[in-house]
Amino acid sequence: MTDIISLMDAMDYGVAPEDTKIVDQWLADHQDGFGHFIDGAFTAVGQTFDVSNPATGAKIARVTQGTDADVDAAVAAARKAQPKWAKLSGHERAKYLYAMARHVQQHARFLAVLETIDNGKPIRETRDIDIPLVARHFYHHAGWAEILADEFPNAEPVGVCGQVIPWNFPLLMLAWKIAPALAAGNTVVLKPAEYTPLTALAFAQIAAECGLPKGVLNIVTGDGATGAAIAGHDGVDKVAFTGSTEVGRIIREQTAGSGKGLTLELGGKSPFIVFADADLDAAVEGVVDAIWFNQGQVCCAGSRILVAESVAPKFESLLKTRMAKLRVGDPLDKNTDMGAIVDPVQRARIAELVEQGRATGVDVHQATAPDGCFYAPTLITGVDPASPLWSEEIFGPVVTMTTFRTVDDALALANNSRYGLAASVWSENINLCLDTAAKVKAGVVWINATNLFDAAAGFGGYRESGYGREGGREGMLAYLKTPLAKQGKAEPTPAAPHAAVGLGVSDDIDRTAKLYVGGKQARPDSGYSYAVNGPKGPVGLAPLGSRKDIRNAVEAATKASGWGKATGHNRAQVLYYIGENLSARAAEFEARLIVLGQSKTAAKAEVETTIRRCFWYAAQADKFDGQVHSTTGRMVTIAMNEPLGVVGAVAPDAAPLLGLMSLILPAIALGNAVVAVASQSHPLAATDLYQVLETSDVPAGVVNIITGPRDDLAKTLAQHDNVDAIWYFGSTEGCAMVEAASTGNLKQTWTEIAGLRDFTGQDGQGKQFLSRASQVKNIWVPYGE
C-alpha cells in the first residue's frame, strides 16, 4: 500500500475526467452541421468544413463556410436592426446584457466542456477562468449600458460592427467584442475562428434564449476569406480584430480610406522581468501562468524572461524543477496543467521555430508531453536579441531566458521589441516595480503577477501590438462616436506647389521664411521656396519642404523624449507662456492673416481663439487624469494616460494659424513631440510661429514645422517607423493614402476630410483631441490581502 509520505513526495494524481455527456448529446443533435446565425435564426447548413478535437484528432462537428452572400445577409440584418436597438434606452439594453450574463452562468459547465473539447485547453482554465470572465464582461457592460447617457454625453453608437476573433480564447474574445458593442447601441456581425467556432454558435442559442432582438447579433462562420469579407464590407462601420500582426496589417490596408473605425489587438513578445530581490518561488509560479497557461497560446504571454544575473542560476534551477512537474495531457482531466495545441498546423510551426533556434546553438530544455497535438513545456537559454526566438511570436509553450545586470539593461532588453502588449515585473521593492512599469513600452503591466484580466480594465498594446483598448471606459469609447456639432463643406484640394523663381518683393526688408526643426530655423533641403498667394497675388515665399526635411524633423522630435517625462504642471506653464507671447504679438499675426486673404474681423477672431486654446490646453495638461479601475481582484489597477511619442500633424488648409495650433496644442499638452505640416496654401502664419515658440521655453524638437506639398509630406510621415501617430486633415484621397501608408509600424491614425470640422467652434477643441493624443497603460499593483 502506498503511504501518505510517498504520495506527497511523488505528487501523483489519479485521473479526474470531466463528464461530457451533455455536450456529446448537443453535438449529436447537430450532426448534420451548423448553419450561420443571421437575423435571429440559424440558416440552413451550406458547404461545410470539419471541426476537430485537438486532443484526440476526432471530428466533432461540421460548420458552414461563410460566403460573400452570407456576409451580405448578416450585414443587412445588422443594418436593419441597428436604429431600433440604438433607440432603446440604456436600461432596456442593459436588461438584455444582464440576461446574457445570467444565462452564461446557467450554462457555465456546458460552455466550459464545449470550449475544452473544441480548443484543447484544460478544463480547469475554461471552468475557472474563461467562462466566469465571459459572464463578468456581460454584467460589467450591462452597467455601462445603464449609465451610458450620464458617462458619455452626446456620444452615439458607431453603427454596424464587424468583429473577427481568434481561437485561443474563443468565447472570452466573443464577450470582449460583443458586450461593449451592444451596450453602446451597435449591432454586430462576428466571425469566430475557423478552428474554434462551436462556443460562438452555442452563445447564439443563448442570445436567442434571452430574446435578443433579431439582427442585433449575427454570427457567420468560415475561414480567413469570410473574415476579409466582413472587414471589407461597405456596410460595416467599424472593424474590431484580434489576431496576428500580419493579418492586422492587411486589415489596416484593406480598410484604408473607407471611413471605418478600426481597433486592432495583435501579437506580442512580452517581457517577464525578475529583479534580484524578487520572491523567486513566486516568480517561478508567475512563469507558469505567463507562458504555460493555455499552452502559451496567449498574445500577452510572458515569453521573454529577463532575470538578474546574480540570481539567474537559482531561478533557472527552480524553473526547470517546476517545469518537470507540469502535467501535459487530456484537457478534460481536472488534474491537467497543459492541454493540446489547437491544431497540428500550429504545433508544427512551434516545433519548426524551436528547431531553427536549436540549430543556432541555444540550449533547449524540455519537459515531456504525450504524442499527438501536444507540445512539451520548453525553456530556451543562451538566446541573444538577434535570434528569431527572441523577436518572433512563437505562440506556444516556449519561453526564452536572458540575464541582465542593471535596471537600465533590463529596460533596454524589455523594450527591444516591435511589440508592446504586456509586461510583468517582479521585485519586493515596489518603487522599483513602479519605476519600471512607467518606462516599459507596453499597454498592460502586471506587478508581481501576470495574465490578470477584468472587464473593468482596458487591455491593448503599443507599437505593432495594435491600438485601441478592450474593457473598461476606454473600451467603451472604441464603440462610440461624437458627431460634429456643425458640419461644414470639404475644402478644395490645393494645387501642388512649385519652386518659385523671380517673385518680386515689397519695399520692406525681405524676410525669408524658413522651416522650424529641432528648435532652430532651417533652410529646406531642396533649396527652393514656393509662392504664397493672397487675394491679389503673391505675398511671400515659403520653404519647399521634402522627405529629407521630414526625416530631420522626426529625428529632432525623437530626441525630445524628455518632454514626455515633464510634469503636467511644467508643460502647462509652457503652454500658458505660448498663449502669453502670442497675445503680445496678436496684431502681427492678425496682419499676416489679413494679407493672406482674411477679413479684419475674421483674422482677429482666429488669433483670439488660438490664444484661448493655448490656455485651455494648458489647463488640461495637469488635469487629463487617468483612473483607478474597480477590478474584481485584490489589485489596484491604474489606468495612466501616456503620450504616444512622435505625432505627425497635417493641418487643414483653412484657418492656417488656428487649424495648426488646434493640433499641436493637445499633442504637446500631453507630452508628445510634434512634426507639423502647415497649411499648404497659407503657411506663413505658421512660419511666423517660430519666434513665439523660441521665446516660450518650448524645448528644442518638441514642435517642428514643415511647409510644402501637403500630401507628399504626409506620406513620408505615415511611412516613417519613428512616427507613432499621424493626424491628417486633407483630401479624401489623402486620408486613404495616409491610412494605407501607416501599416509599416501600425501607427495610430486620425484622418478627416478638411473642412468638415469647424476649428473655430466647439468642434475645434475638447477631450476627444486629448484622447487622440494619449494611450492608456493599465498597471496592476497588489493591494490588500
GUDRENTOR-542761 format. One record per residue (C-alpha): residue in three letters; x, y, z. Coordinates in steps of 0.05 Angstrom, whole numbers, padded with zeros to 5 digits, always signed. Each point is the difference from the previous one (the first is absolute). Example, Ala and Ser with C-alpha at 12.3 -4.5 7.8 and 13.67 -1.06 7.14 Angstrom:
BEGIN
ALA+00246-00090+00156SER+00027+00069-00013
//
This chain:
BEGIN
MET+00000+00000+00000THR+00025+00069-00017ASP+00011+00042+00062ILE-00016+00074+00008ILE+00073+00021+00000SER+00012-00035-00066LEU-00061+00033-00030MET+00023+00069+00022ASP+00069-00013-00027ALA-00023-00026-00068MET-00059+00048-00006ASP-00036-00052-00044TYR-00073+00011-00015GLY-00055-00046-00021VAL-00039+00020-00062ALA-00059+00046+00010PRO-00037+00003-00067GLU-00054+00051-00014ASP-00068-00028-00021THR-00014+00018-00073LYS-00069-00033-00009ILE-00039+00065-00007VAL+00049+00029-00051ASP+00003-00066-00038GLN-00075+00000-00006TRP-00001+00072-00024LEU+00051-00016-00053ALA-00039-00062-00020ASP-00062+00042-00007HIS+00038+00041-00052GLN+00034-00057-00036ASP-00026+00026-00066GLY+00039+00064+00010PHE-00009+00071+00025GLY-00024+00059-00041HIS+00014+00073+00014PHE-00040+00042+00050ILE-00030+00057-00040ASP-00059+00045+00015GLY-00018-00038+00063ALA-00001-00070-00028PHE+00047-00055-00025THR+00006-00007-00075ALA-00002-00065-00039VAL+00066-00038-00001GLY+00041+00018-00060GLN+00068-00025-00024THR+00036-00022+00063PHE+00068-00010+00029ASP+00019-00047+00057VAL+00014+00022+00072SER+00045-00047+00040ASN+00018-00013+00072PRO+00074+00017+00002ALA+00014-00047+00058THR-00026-00062-00037GLY-00002+00021-00073ALA-00073-00023-00004LYS-00048+00038-00044ILE-00054+00029+00046ALA-00041+00045-00045ARG-00011+00028-00069VAL-00009+00075-00007THR-00022+00041-00060GLN+00052+00038-00040GLY-00023+00073-00005THR-00007+00030-00069ASP-00005+00072-00024ALA-00075-00010-00004ASP-00003-00023+00072VAL+00040+00061+00022ASP-00046+00045-00041ALA-00061-00030+00035ALA+00031+00008+00069VAL+00020+00072-00012ALA-00068+00016-00028ALA-00034-00030+00061ALA+00046+00039+00047ARG-00012+00065-00039LYS-00075-00009+00003ALA+00001-00014+00075GLN+00049+00054+00021PRO-00043+00063+00002LYS-00053-00033+00043TRP+00052-00031+00046ALA+00035+00067+00008LYS-00065+00035+00016LEU-00014-00046+00059SER+00015+00032+00066GLY+00065-00021+00033HIS-00041-00035+00053GLU-00035-00043-00053ARG+00066-00021-00032ALA+00029-00013+00069LYS-00055-00050+00014TYR+00020-00041-00060LEU+00073+00000+00019TYR-00017-00018+00071ALA-00042-00058-00025MET+00057-00025-00043ALA+00046+00002+00060ARG-00050-00041+00041HIS-00010-00050-00056VAL+00076-00009-00008GLN+00003-00017+00074GLN-00058-00048-00007HIS+00036-00036-00057ALA+00069+00008+00029ARG+00019-00073+00005PHE-00026-00015-00070LEU+00039+00058-00029ALA+00064-00018+00037VAL-00002-00072-00025LEU-00016+00021-00071GLU+00057+00050+00000THR+00049-00052+00024ILE-00021-00051-00052ASP+00002+00051-00055ASN+00064+00037+00020GLY+00042-00050+00039LYS+00012+00043+00061PRO-00006-00032+00069ILE-00069-00004+00031ARG+00027+00036+00062GLU+00014+00061-00042THR-00066+00002-00038ARG-00040-00015+00064ASP+00036+00046+00048ILE+00026+00057-00044ASP-00032+00005-00069ILE-00074-00010+00014PRO-00002+00042+00064LEU+00034+00057-00038VAL-00051-00006-00056ALA-00056+00010+00050ARG+00039+00057+00033HIS+00006+00037-00067PHE-00075-00002-00012TYR-00016+00021+00071HIS+00050+00057-00004HIS-00025+00025-00067ALA-00072-00005+00022GLY+00022+00053+00049TRP+00030+00043-00054ALA-00064-00004-00040GLU-00039+00022+00061ILE+00041+00063+00011LEU+00022+00014-00071ALA-00036+00067-00007ASP+00030+00025+00065GLU+00071-00023-00012PHE+00005+00014-00074PRO-00044+00061-00014ASN-00013+00015-00074ALA+00033-00065-00022GLU-00033-00045-00051PRO+00011-00072-00021VAL+00045-00012-00059GLY-00051-00042-00037VAL+00013-00070-00027CYS+00063-00033+00028GLY+00038-00055-00036GLN+00039-00042+00050VAL+00051-00055-00013ILE+00027-00040+00059PRO+00055-00052+00010TRP+00000-00072+00023ASN+00040+00006+00066PHE-00058+00027+00042PRO-00060-00012-00045LEU-00058+00017+00046LEU+00037+00052+00042MET+00022+00038-00062LEU-00073-00001-00023ALA-00020+00032+00066TRP+00055+00052-00005LYS-00026+00021-00068ILE-00076-00009+00005ALA-00014+00027+00069PRO+00026+00072-00009ALA-00027+00004-00071LEU-00071-00018+00021ALA+00004+00042+00063ALA+00016+00061-00043GLY-00059-00012-00047ASN+00037-00033-00058THR-00019-00063-00036VAL+00051-00055-00016VAL+00023-00047-00054LEU+00052-00047+00032LYS+00043-00054-00030PRO+00030-00050+00049ALA+00065-00035-00016GLU-00003-00056-00051TYR+00031-00049+00051THR-00047+00017+00058PRO-00070+00023-00022LEU-00042-00043+00046THR-00007+00042+00063ALA-00018+00060-00044LEU-00057-00040-00031ALA-00021-00023+00070PHE+00000+00072+00022ALA-00046+00018-00058GLN-00050-00049+00029ILE+00008+00034+00068ALA-00013+00068-00032ALA-00063-00028-00031GLU-00020-00028+00067CYS+00006+00070+00029GLY-00046+00029-00052LEU+00053+00044-00032PRO-00034+00036-00058LYS+00015-00031-00067GLY+00057+00029-00039VAL+00035+00030+00060LEU+00049-00058+00003ASN+00021-00039-00062ILE+00053-00054-00002VAL+00030-00024-00065THR+00049-00057+00001GLY+00055-00012-00050ASP+00074+00008-00016GLY+00043+00061-00012ALA-00038+00018-00063THR-00063+00008+00040GLY+00035+00046+00049ALA+00027+00041-00057ALA-00070+00006-00029ILE-00025+00027+00066ALA+00058+00049+00010GLY-00006+00026-00071HIS-00076+00004-00004ASP-00026+00069-00018GLY-00057-00008+00050VAL+00046-00008+00060ASP+00015+00064+00039LYS+00054-00028+00047VAL+00047-00059-00002ALA+00027-00032+00064PHE+00053-00053-00011THR+00041-00043+00047GLY+00053-00043-00032SER+00069+00002-00031THR+00038+00064-00017GLU+00006-00023-00072VAL-00075-00005-00009GLY-00009+00065+00038ARG+00042+00035-00052ILE-00042-00029-00056ILE-00064+00024+00034ARG+00030+00070+00011GLU+00016+00004-00074GLN-00066-00031-00021THR-00040+00052+00040ALA+00043+00060-00019GLY-00043+00057-00025SER-00065-00035+00016GLY-00017+00043+00060LYS-00007-00062+00043GLY+00020+00002+00073LEU+00055-00051+00015THR+00028-00031+00063LEU+00055-00052-00003GLU+00023-00046+00056LEU+00059-00036-00030GLY+00062-00041+00017GLY+00048+00007+00057LYS+00068-00022+00026SER-00008+00022+00071PRO+00058+00007+00050PHE-00003-00033+00068ILE+00051+00038+00042VAL+00027-00031+00064PHE+00044+00045+00043ALA+00050-00027+00050ASP-00044+00013+00061ALA-00062-00034-00028ASP-00034-00058+00035LEU+00029-00052-00047ASP-00050-00055+00018ALA-00058+00047-00015ALA+00033+00023-00064VAL+00008-00072-00023GLU-00075-00010+00010GLY-00009+00064-00038VAL+00038-00030-00059VAL-00048-00060+00002ASP-00058+00048-00007ALA+00036+00045-00050ILE+00021-00051-00052TRP-00029-00069+00015PHE-00071+00025+00012ASN-00043-00019-00060GLN+00061-00036-00029GLY+00034+00068-00012GLN-00053+00017-00051VAL-00010+00069+00030CYS+00016+00065-00036CYS+00026+00031+00065ALA+00039-00062+00022GLY+00063+00016+00038SER+00044-00034-00051ARG+00065+00038+00016ILE+00026-00011+00070LEU+00051+00053+00020VAL+00032-00019+00066ALA+00053+00036+00042GLU+00068-00033-00012SER+00013-00010+00075VAL-00060-00045+00010ALA-00005-00031-00070PRO+00031-00068+00018LYS-00047-00010+00059PHE-00060+00025-00039GLU+00016-00046-00059SER+00007-00060+00046LEU-00067+00014+00034LEU-00033+00011-00067LYS+00025-00066-00030THR-00023-00038+00062ARG-00069+00032-00004MET-00004-00011-00075ALA+00013-00074+00008LYS-00061-00005+00047LEU-00050+00028-00050ARG-00051-00051-00022VAL-00012+00001-00076GLY-00056-00041-00028ASP-00075-00010-00003PRO-00032+00069+00006LEU-00063-00030+00030ASP+00039-00027+00060LYS-00007+00049+00057ASN+00073-00013+00020THR+00028+00021-00067ASP+00044+00062-00001MET+00009+00005-00076GLY-00045-00026-00054ALA+00006-00006-00075ILE+00025+00049-00051VAL-00061+00024-00040ASP+00019-00033-00066PRO+00057-00042-00030VAL+00018+00058-00045GLN+00012+00045+00060ARG+00039-00054+00036ALA+00045-00010-00062ARG+00014+00075-00001ILE+00021-00001+00073ALA+00046-00060-00011GLU+00031+00031-00062LEU+00018+00065+00035VAL+00031-00037+00059GLU+00041-00044-00046GLN+00024+00061-00039GLY+00022+00029+00066ARG+00033-00065+00022ALA+00042+00002-00064THR+00031+00066+00023GLY+00029-00032+00062VAL-00049+00021+00054ASP-00016-00047+00058VAL-00069-00030-00004HIS-00029-00030+00064GLN-00065-00038-00007ALA-00047-00039+00045THR-00042-00056-00028ALA-00065-00002-00038PRO-00043-00055-00030ASP+00000-00016-00074GLY-00050+00036-00043CYS-00016+00073-00001PHE+00037+00015+00064TYR+00064+00039+00010ALA+00044-00005+00061PRO+00014+00060+00045THR+00065+00030-00026LEU+00053+00046+00029ILE+00054+00027-00046THR+00064+00032+00027GLY+00059+00031-00035VAL-00044+00041-00046ASP+00025+00067-00025PRO-00045+00057-00022ALA+00015-00012-00073SER-00031-00069+00002PRO-00070-00012-00029LEU-00015-00037+00065TRP+00007+00068+00034SER-00036+00043-00050GLU-00054-00044-00033GLU-00065-00019+00033ILE+00001-00076+00007PHE-00069-00005+00030GLY+00014-00064+00037PRO+00027-00025+00067VAL+00070+00025-00015VAL+00037+00052+00042THR+00070+00029-00007MET+00043+00022+00058THR+00053+00055-00002THR+00039+00034+00056PHE+00011+00073+00015ARG+00044+00039+00049THR-00031+00068+00010VAL-00070+00029-00001ASP+00018+00038-00063ASP+00022-00065-00033ALA-00066-00033+00019LEU-00040+00057-00031ALA+00042+00001-00063LEU-00012-00074-00009ALA-00073+00005+00018ASN-00012+00055-00051ASN+00042-00033-00054SER-00062-00025-00037ARG-00047+00025-00054TYR-00057-00022+00045GLY-00027+00033+00063LEU-00059-00038+00026ALA+00016-00018+00072ALA+00056-00008+00052SER+00008-00031+00068VAL+00047+00028+00053TRP+00023-00038+00062SER+00034+00032+00060GLU-00012+00010+00074ASN+00017+00074-00011ILE-00065+00032-00021ASN+00035+00064-00020LEU+00044-00038-00048CYS-00062-00036-00028LEU-00038+00065-00012ASP+00061+00035-00030THR+00009-00059-00048ALA-00074-00001-00016ALA+00003+00073-00021LYS+00058-00012-00047VAL-00017-00066-00033LYS-00036+00008-00067ALA-00063-00041+00011GLY-00074+00012+00005VAL-00008-00045+00061VAL+00050-00009+00057TRP-00009-00050+00057ILE+00040+00008+00063ASN+00016-00065+00036ALA-00055-00032-00040THR-00015-00019-00071ASN-00058-00013-00048LEU-00052+00035+00042PHE-00062+00023-00038ASP-00064+00035+00019ALA-00057+00033-00038ALA+00012+00065+00039ALA+00072+00008-00025GLY+00020+00017-00070PHE+00043-00049-00039GLY+00041+00016-00061GLY+00069+00016-00025TYR+00051+00049-00025ARG+00041-00003-00064GLU-00014-00060-00045SER-00044-00032+00053GLY-00055+00044-00028TYR-00042+00057+00026GLY-00066+00011+00035ARG-00020-00031+00067GLU-00050-00053+00019GLY-00033+00003+00069GLY-00012+00058+00048ARG-00018+00071-00019GLU+00052+00002-00056GLY-00030-00063-00030MET-00069+00033-00002LEU+00028+00061-00035ALA+00022-00045-00057TYR-00073-00015-00016LEU-00026+00072+00005LYS+00008+00062-00043THR-00013+00073+00014PRO-00033+00033-00060LEU+00021+00069-00022ALA-00043+00056+00027LYS+00003+00034-00067GLN+00024-00032-00064GLY+00030+00042-00054LYS+00019-00013-00072ALA+00063-00034-00024GLU+00056+00047-00017PRO+00024+00001-00072THR+00066-00036-00009PRO+00055+00051-00009ALA+00043-00003-00062ALA+00069-00031+00010PRO+00052+00054+00015HIS+00058+00011-00048ALA+00067+00032+00011ALA-00006+00076-00010VAL+00050+00041-00040GLY-00003+00075-00013LEU-00053+00018+00051GLY+00002+00074+00015VAL+00007+00025+00072SER-00028+00061+00035ASP+00038+00063+00019ASP+00009-00027+00070ILE+00061-00039+00021ASP-00009-00070-00028ARG-00014-00053+00052THR+00012-00071-00024ALA-00045-00051+00034LYS+00034-00064+00022LEU-00019-00067+00029TYR+00003-00010+00075VAL+00037-00064+00019GLY+00032-00019+00066GLY-00011+00069+00030LYS+00035+00036-00057GLN-00018+00032-00066ALA+00021-00045-00057ARG+00005+00009-00075PRO-00037-00054-00039ASP+00043-00057-00026SER-00026+00014-00070GLY+00029+00070+00002TYR-00065+00027-00030SER-00059+00040+00022TYR-00070+00006-00029ALA-00046+00059-00010VAL-00054+00014+00051ASN-00059+00039-00029GLY-00049+00048+00030PRO-00063+00027-00032LYS+00040+00045-00046GLY+00059-00044-00017PRO+00065-00023+00033VAL+00012+00024+00071GLY+00063-00038+00016LEU+00040-00064-00005ALA-00003-00063+00043PRO+00052-00055+00005LEU-00013-00059-00047GLY+00009-00056+00050SER+00017-00071-00022ARG+00009-00071+00026LYS+00069+00018+00029ASP-00030+00057+00041ILE-00052-00047+00029ARG+00055-00049+00019ASN+00039+00055+00034ALA-00062+00023+00037VAL-00017-00070+00024GLU+00071-00009+00024ALA-00005+00064+00040ALA-00068-00019+00028THR+00027-00068+00021LYS+00056+00032+00038ALA-00050+00044+00038SER-00026-00060+00039GLY+00014+00036+00066TRP-00062+00043-00013GLY-00043-00061+00014LYS+00033-00009+00067ALA-00014+00071+00023THR-00057+00010+00048GLY-00067+00024-00024HIS+00011+00063+00041ASN+00065+00015-00037ARG-00031-00011-00067ALA-00059+00044+00019GLN+00047+00057+00016VAL+00031-00004-00069LEU-00069+00000-00034TYR-00021+00060+00042TYR+00064+00034-00023ILE-00016-00015-00073GLY-00068+00032+00009GLU+00031+00060+00036ASN+00051+00012-00055LEU-00050-00011-00055SER-00045+00052+00033ALA+00057+00050+00003ARG+00009-00008-00076ALA-00073-00006-00017ALA+00000+00060-00046GLU+00057-00029-00041PHE-00037-00066-00010GLU-00065+00035-00016ALA+00036+00041-00054ARG+00030-00063-00029LEU-00068-00034-00005ILE-00030+00063-00033VAL+00055-00001-00052LEU-00016-00073-00013GLY-00072+00019-00016GLN-00040+00002+00064SER-00044+00057+00022LYS+00023+00042+00059THR-00055-00028+00043ALA+00015-00073-00019ALA+00075+00010+00011LYS-00011+00030+00068ALA-00047-00057+00020GLU+00048-00054-00024VAL+00058+00028+00041GLU-00043+00010+00062THR-00027-00071-00005THR+00070-00027-00008ILE+00022+00036+00063ARG-00060-00027+00039ARG+00016-00069-00025CYS+00071+00006+00027PHE-00028+00014+00068TRP-00053-00055-00004TYR+00052-00053-00016ALA+00047+00028+00052ALA-00056-00010+00050GLN-00010-00071-00023ALA+00074-00019+00002ASP-00003-00018+00074LYS-00074-00019+00003PHE-00010-00052-00055ASP+00008-00055+00052GLY+00000-00075-00002GLN-00043-00043+00044VAL+00003-00054+00051HIS-00044-00056-00027SER-00044-00041+00046THR+00022-00070-00020THR-00023-00063+00034GLY+00068-00023+00027ARG+00039+00028+00059MET+00038+00048-00045VAL+00002+00074-00012THR-00005+00005-00076ILE+00025+00069-00020ALA-00017+00026-00070MET+00053+00051-00018ASN-00006+00046-00060GLU+00068-00002-00033PRO+00025+00040-00060LEU+00003-00036-00067GLY+00070+00025-00015VAL+00010+00035-00067VAL-00064+00026-00032GLY-00003+00022-00072ALA-00054+00054-00007VAL-00022+00022-00070ALA-00042+00062+00006PRO-00060+00021-00043ASP+00010+00054-00052ALA-00050+00049+00030ALA+00011+00035+00067PRO+00075-00005-00009LEU+00018+00022+00071LEU-00059-00029+00039GLY-00004-00065-00038LEU+00074-00014+00010MET+00001+00019+00074SER-00063-00040+00013LEU+00040-00062-00017ILE+00067+00020+00032LEU-00027+00022+00067PRO-00036-00064+00024ALA+00058-00042-00024ILE+00053+00039+00038ALA-00045+00010+00060LEU+00003-00075+00013GLY+00074-00007-00012ASN+00007-00017-00073ALA+00048+00031-00049VAL-00030+00024-00066VAL+00021+00004-00072ALA-00052+00047-00029VAL-00014+00012-00074ALA-00029+00069-00006SER-00056+00024-00046GLN+00026-00010-00070SER-00032+00062-00030HIS+00009+00047+00059PRO+00062-00024+00039LEU+00029+00068+00019ALA-00043+00004+00063ALA+00035-00064+00021THR+00070+00022-00017ASP-00010+00062+00043LEU-00011-00045+00060TYR+00072-00019+00010GLN+00014+00065+00037VAL-00058-00013+00047LEU+00024-00071+00013GLU+00072+00021+00011THR-00020+00053+00051SER-00049-00046+00037ASP+00051-00051+00026VAL-00024-00055-00046PRO+00057-00050+00001ALA+00036-00013-00066GLY-00034-00053-00042VAL-00067+00001+00036VAL-00032+00039-00056ASN+00027-00004-00072ILE-00034+00036-00058ILE+00007-00021-00072THR-00032+00035-00060GLY-00009-00026-00071PRO-00040-00051-00039ARG-00050-00025+00052ASP-00013-00071-00025ASP+00072-00015-00018LEU+00023+00021+00070ALA-00058-00038+00032LYS+00018-00064-00036THR+00072+00005+00025LEU-00026+00009+00071ALA-00048-00059-00008GLN+00055-00045-00024HIS+00051+00020+00053ASP+00010-00054+00052ASN+00020+00050+00054VAL-00066+00037-00006ASP-00050-00029+00050ALA-00064+00033-00024ILE-00022+00044-00057TRP-00058+00049-00003TYR-00020+00021-00070PHE-00051+00051-00021GLY-00002+00002-00076SER-00031-00032-00060THR-00039-00065-00006GLU+00057-00030-00040GLY+00050+00025+00051CYS-00038-00034+00057ALA+00003-00067-00036MET+00074+00010-00016VAL+00019+00016+00071GLU-00037-00060+00029ALA+00030-00047-00051ALA+00070+00028+00009SER-00004-00007+00075THR+00000-00076-00001GLY+00076-00007+00007ASN+00001+00010+00076LEU-00076+00002+00008LYS+00001+00071+00026GLN-00064+00030+00025THR-00036+00043-00051TRP-00052+00055+00004THR-00022+00021-00069GLU-00056+00048-00019ILE-00021+00036-00063ALA+00022+00072+00011GLY-00056+00050+00005LEU-00051-00045+00034ARG+00024+00017+00070ASP-00008+00073+00020PHE+00064+00016+00037THR-00026+00068+00020GLY-00056-00029+00042GLN-00012-00053+00054ASP+00022-00056-00048GLY+00069+00030-00002GLN+00021-00020+00070GLY-00020-00049+00054LYS+00016-00064+00035GLN-00006-00038-00065PHE+00065+00034-00021LEU+00033-00019+00066SER-00023-00072-00007ARG+00030-00002-00069ALA+00066+00027+00028SER+00007-00054+00053GLN+00001-00075+00009VAL-00022-00036+00063LYS+00048-00044+00040ASN-00034-00043+00052ILE+00045-00018+00058TRP-00023-00055+00048VAL+00029+00011+00070PRO-00012-00048+00059TYR-00045+00031+00053GLY-00024-00030+00065GLU-00001-00073+00016
//
